[in-house]
Amino acid sequence: MKFEQAQTLLRRRNSGATFRRRVVLRALERPRTQTELRNYLGMSNSGTLHLLRRMESEGLVRAVQRVGWTQVWERRTNTCDTDTADESVTGKT
């Protein structure tokens, strides 16, 4: 899925938590700051943090380090494969 398509789907009011989680897992192919994820998702600071904390409690992501006020996040190992996430988002196999 292209970045522009993901942005369009994320900005819909009813985009769904499942889709946002898949997008976060895809974005966390490398560690990213909370600000990068917030900008990518087009969500508020509090909404992004709430989503990340919920995913952390489910064992999908983890906070790696804090640099000043900036939190860096990464995907935990053995989580959803990005190819599988793409298939379930697009409906293609």
C-alpha positions as CSV (number, residue, x, y, z in Angstrom):
1,M,0.0,0.0,0.0
2,K,1.4,3.4,-0.9
3,F,1.8,6.2,1.6
4,E,-0.8,8.4,0.0
5,Q,-3.4,5.6,0.0
6,A,-2.7,4.9,3.7
7,Q,-3.0,8.6,4.6
8,T,-6.4,8.7,2.8
9,L,-7.7,5.7,4.7
10,L,-6.3,6.9,8.0
11,R,-8.0,10.2,7.8
12,R,-11.4,8.7,7.4
13,R,-13.4,9.0,10.6
14,N,-14.2,5.3,10.8
15,S,-10.8,3.9,9.6
16,G,-10.8,1.4,12.5
17,A,-8.3,0.5,15.2
18,T,-7.2,-2.7,13.4
19,F,-6.1,-0.8,10.3
20,R,-4.2,1.8,12.4
21,R,-2.4,-1.0,14.3
22,R,-1.3,-2.6,11.0
23,V,-0.1,0.7,9.8
24,V,1.9,1.3,13.0
25,L,3.5,-2.2,12.7
26,R,4.4,-1.5,9.1
27,A,5.9,1.9,10.0
28,L,7.9,0.3,12.8
29,E,10.1,-1.7,10.4
30,R,12.7,0.5,12.0
31,P,12.5,2.4,15.3
32,R,10.6,5.7,15.1
33,T,9.8,8.5,17.3
34,Q,6.4,9.1,18.6
35,T,6.3,12.4,16.6
36,E,7.1,10.5,13.4
37,L,4.3,8.1,14.0
38,R,1.9,10.9,15.0
39,N,2.6,12.7,11.7
40,Y,2.3,9.4,9.7
41,L,-1.0,8.5,11.3
42,G,-2.4,12.0,11.2
43,M,-3.6,11.7,14.8
44,S,-3.3,13.8,17.9
45,N,-0.5,13.4,20.4
46,S,-2.8,11.9,23.0
47,G,-4.4,9.5,20.4
48,T,-1.1,8.3,19.2
49,L,0.2,7.7,22.7
50,H,-3.0,5.9,23.7
51,L,-2.7,3.6,20.6
52,L,1.0,2.9,21.3
53,R,0.4,2.2,25.0
54,R,-2.4,-0.2,24.2
55,M,-0.2,-2.0,21.6
56,E,2.5,-2.1,24.2
57,S,0.2,-3.8,26.7
58,E,-0.6,-6.4,24.0
59,G,3.0,-7.1,23.4
60,L,3.2,-5.7,19.9
61,V,5.5,-2.7,20.4
62,R,7.8,-1.4,23.0
63,A,9.3,1.9,24.0
64,V,13.1,1.6,23.4
65,Q,14.5,4.8,24.7
66,R,13.7,8.4,25.6
67,V,15.7,11.3,24.2
68,G,14.7,14.4,26.1
69,W,10.9,14.6,25.7
70,T,10.9,12.3,22.7
71,Q,10.0,8.6,23.0
72,V,11.4,6.1,20.5
73,W,9.3,3.0,19.7
74,E,10.0,-0.2,18.0
75,R,8.1,-3.3,17.0
76,R,8.7,-6.4,19.2
77,T,10.1,-9.5,17.5
78,N,7.6,-12.2,16.5
79,T,4.8,-9.8,15.8
80,C,2.7,-9.5,12.7
81,D,4.6,-9.9,9.5
82,T,4.4,-6.8,7.2
83,D,3.4,-8.9,4.2
84,T,0.6,-10.5,6.2
85,A,-0.5,-7.0,7.4
86,D,-0.6,-5.7,3.8
87,E,-2.6,-8.6,2.6
88,S,-5.2,-8.2,5.4
89,V,-5.5,-4.5,4.8
90,T,-5.7,-4.6,1.0
91,G,-7.6,-7.9,0.8
92,K,-5.0,-9.3,-1.6
93,T,-3.3,-12.7,-1.1
